């Protein structure tokens, strides 16, 4: 699932995190996707396995790229603080914490992505 353009709320970490979760269905269901994509011996002649695997691969890569764009966009927005504005300086600690949380999503994504690719490597 692609992120809704212009609708990413980077100010609220919980919303940012929820959006990433909503964008992960293909990763969360990778084993099911593989089981339904790769044909059994009885269907091997009826389905082009290489084409369906290619489509699954492209969908997975697109989902990963979409989430990366959201994360990088929010990190850029959160990092762009005008340090000359005293009211923003007061919020710096909160922003830095939010930035660290967003950056930590790269670690979460690494685990999710590794989990998604592991069953494919075993095929």
Beta strands, then each sheet from edge to edge (+ up, - down):
end
